[in-house]
């Protein structure tokens, strides 16, 4: 048998239950992976809390909400225990990163072989299991805004999972990065190459001081009214502003909306194409996966409670 974490109903983290299920079998074109680490992301608790916005029918499988209750865990890493009859790219015993995937809050998970990438030996399990969702989202945001060499990019929510990845990818591409965060996280942002500024009243003026050359692109990982207002004020071209959070105000602002909801760009091809590069940079330690805290699989509810209340930068991880 395999253990799996599922919500029993919609609500707060207390609705999460660790239950038993049969060990899954591999489809002809798929694999079974014994999970060693599963990334925890805000989308996980939003899916069963009722806080998540609408999702297009075409993307319900990718978001893990095709069934009556959402599946939790959209990224993981582990060891291949079974391969399908048509699979030649992976062998039993291979250490792999799995993304995209659903229901990764479990001892075992199934996925198409196309979702599997080799885990570098230099990358720990926690980092490998937490790399992809935030990494591909950040890569998508940079692509959407065209951020690169010569740009000055304003990243709201710089100490969050996506923000930390976006800072590193943007600086590696040659951009100057201004990132918002609480002052206690400014040292980390500097380590990663950003110029940190505190959010709150007066943010636009602080950004102008930090970037007298002006802001050419903005990425909203925070979802606040302040993030939208300051982005619109400082970035002249609205097509170079992207948000990973959905709201009616953002939809009306003429900026780029990224995600699975109506009017949003899922960026599936862009995210898939970014995966090998993310693995390469993480393996070479030129891309850092910041781990905030790890929890046993049985303590998924505690991980979600911590994630919603804590301001600790980086990713949470479940370890079966």
N, C-alpha and C positions, 0 to 999 in steps of 0.2 A: 504494500500500500504506500501511497504518497500523501504527505500533508500539503494542504493548500489553504490560504487565507482568503475568505470571501466575506463580503458584507451580507448580513442576514436581512437587512432592510435599509432604507435610506435614513441617514442621521449623522451622528457624531462618531468618533472612532470606537466608542463602546460597541457599535453594531458589528465590528469585525470579529470573525470567529475562525479559529483554526480547526479544520475538519479533515477527515480522511477521504481519499479518493483513490481509485485504481491507478497504478502507474500507467501513463499513456503509452500508446504504440505509435510508431512512426508511420506516416503516410508514405506512399511510394516515392514522392519527391522531397521527403522531409527527414527530420532527425528528432531524436529524444535527447535532451540534455539534462544531466543532474546539476541542479543549480548550486553554485558556490557563493554567489552574491547577487542580489537584486537591488537595483537602484530605487529609491523612494523619491517621488516627485509630487509637487502640489496638485498636478492633475489627478493623482490617485485619490486624494481625499475629496477633491471637488466633484469627482464622478459620483460618489455615493452620498455626498452632503446635500446635493441639490443646487450647489453654487455654480456648477459648470453651465456655460451657455449652450445653446442648441448646437447640435452636430448634424452636418449634412448626411443624408442616407448613404452616400458613397464612401463615407469615412468612418462609419460606425464600427466596422471591424477593427480598423487601425486604432481607434480610441478605446477599444475594449468594452463597448456598450451594445453589441449586437444581441446579447442575451437579455433576459428579463432583469437581471441584476448585473452591474458592471464587473468585468474582470480586472483585477488589480495587478500592477507590475508590467511596465511597458519596456523594460530593458533588463538584461541580466548577463551573467557570464557563468560558465560551468564546463563540465566534461561530457563529451558525447558518449551515450551509452547504447544507442541503437541508430542505425541508418536505414532509410527506405531502399527498396529494390532498385530504384533508378538513380540513386545518389552515388557519385564517384568523386566528388570534390572534398569529402570529409570522411574520416575514418573513426571507428570506435576508439575511444581513448584520447581523442584530440581535445585540447583545451581551447575553448572558443568564447567569443563575445557574440551575443545573440540580440539582434535588433534589425527590423522591428519585430516585436513579439507581444503577446498578451498573456495574462495569467501567470506572470513570472514570480508572484509571491507563493512559491511552492517548492517542494523538493525536486520535482521533475517538470519540464516544460517541453512542449512540442513546437516546432517551427519549420518553415520551408528551409531547405538547404541554402537558398539564396539569402537568407537572413543571418547566416553564420559567417563570422570572420575569425581567423586564427588569433588567439590571445598571445601577445608577445610575452616571452619569459620575463622581461624586465618590468612588466606591469602586474601589480598585485591584484588579487581577486576583487577587493572592494572598489579599486579604481576602474578595473575592467568592467565591472557590473554597473558602473555609474557614469560612464563616459558618453554614451551615445545620445540619449534623449536631449540633454542640454547642449551637447556638442553640435549635433545636427541642427538644432533649433538656432543656435548662434550662427552657424554657417549660413543657414537660410536667411537670417536677418541681415547679415553682411552682404549677401548676394542681392537681396531685395533693395537695399539702400545704395548698392554700388560702392560701398566703402572700401577704400584701399589707399595706396600710396598718395601722399599729399593731402589727404582729407583730415579734417578734425571732426571726430565722431563723439557725440554726447550719448553716453549709455546710462539710462536710468535703471536703478536697481543693480548696481555693479557688484554687490556682494552676494547676490543670489546665484543659483547654479548656472543659469543661462548667462547672466551678466559676467561672471568670472570667465566663462569660456569666450564670450564675445570680446572682452578686453584683450585676451591673449591672441585670439585670431586676428583682431583688427591691428594690434601693434605689430604682429608678425608680418602683416600685409603692408606695413609702412605707414599706417595712419597714426595720428596723434589722438589719444583717447582721454576724454574727460568723463569721469564716472561718478555717479552719486552714490553715497552710502553714509551710514552713521559713522561718526568720527572714530569710534572704537575699531572700525574695519579699514580705516584709511591706510594703515601700514601694509596690510595685505595687498590692497589695490596697487600701492606703489611698487611692491615687490613684483607684481605681474605686469607693470609697465604703464599704469594709468596715472593721470593726475586726479586725485580724489577731491570731491567737493561735498559738503554736507547738504542734504536736502532740507526743505523747510523754507519759511519766508525769506525772500531775498535771493533765491536760488539763481535766477536769471543773471543778476548782477555778479554773483560769485563766479558763474561760468564765464561771463564776459572778462572778468579779471584773469581767470585761469587761461582763457583762450582769446587774447585780444585780436588774433587773426580771424576770428569768427568761426562759427560752427557750420559745417557743410552737410552733415548727416546726423540723424538721431535714431536711437533704438530704445524703445520703451519696454523694459522688462518689469516695470513696477505696477503699471495699471492705474496710477493715481491721476486725479485731475491736474495736479501740479506737473506731472511728467508730460502730459499732453499739452498744457498751456505753454510751458517753457520751451518745448520742442517747436511748437508752432511759432513762438516769438523769435527764436534764435535761428532756426533753419529756414532759409528763404524758399527752398524748393520742397514742397510737401510730398512729392514723389520720392524724396530721399529720407522720409520719416517712416519708420515701421514699428508696429506694436505687436507683441505676442499675446496681448490681452484684448478681449473683445468688449466693446460697450457701444451703445448708440451714439455717444458723442464722438467716438473714434470713427465710426462708420460715416458720420456726417462731415468729418474734417478733411476728407480727401487724402488721407494718408494710406499707407499699405498695411493691410491687416493680415496677419499670419496665423494659421491654425486650421481647425477642422470645421468651423462654423460657417453659416451662410455669409457669403460675401468675403470669406477669408481664403487665402491661398495656402493650401496644405504643403506645397513645395515638395511633393514626394520624390520626384526625380532628383531635385537638388540635394535633398537630405541623403538619399541613397548614394549619390555620387560622392558625398563628403565623407562617408564612413571610412574608406581605406586611408585617406589622408589624416583623419583624426587618430586612427590607430597608430599610424607611422609616427606622428608627432608625439603622442603619448608614450610610445615605446622609447623614443629618443629623449624623453624628458624635456622636450621643448614645448609641451602642452601639459599643464599640471591639472590633475583632477583633485580638487580640494575636498577631503572627506571630513565632515563635521562630527559624525558619530555613527557607530554601528550598533544594531540591535539584533537579537535572535529572532528568527522567523516567528516564533510564538508571541513575540512582543510587538507585533505590527501595530496594534492599537496605541501602544506607548510611543512608538516611533512617529505616528501621525499626530498624536497630542503634542509631542515635543516639537515637531516640524511646524505646527500651526502657532505655537506660542514662542518659539525661540527665535532670536535674531543672530544665531551663530552662522557665520558664512560657510558655504559649501554644501555638500550632498550628504544625505542620510542613506544608510545601506542596511538591508536585511540579510542576515547570514543564516541559511538553513542549518 
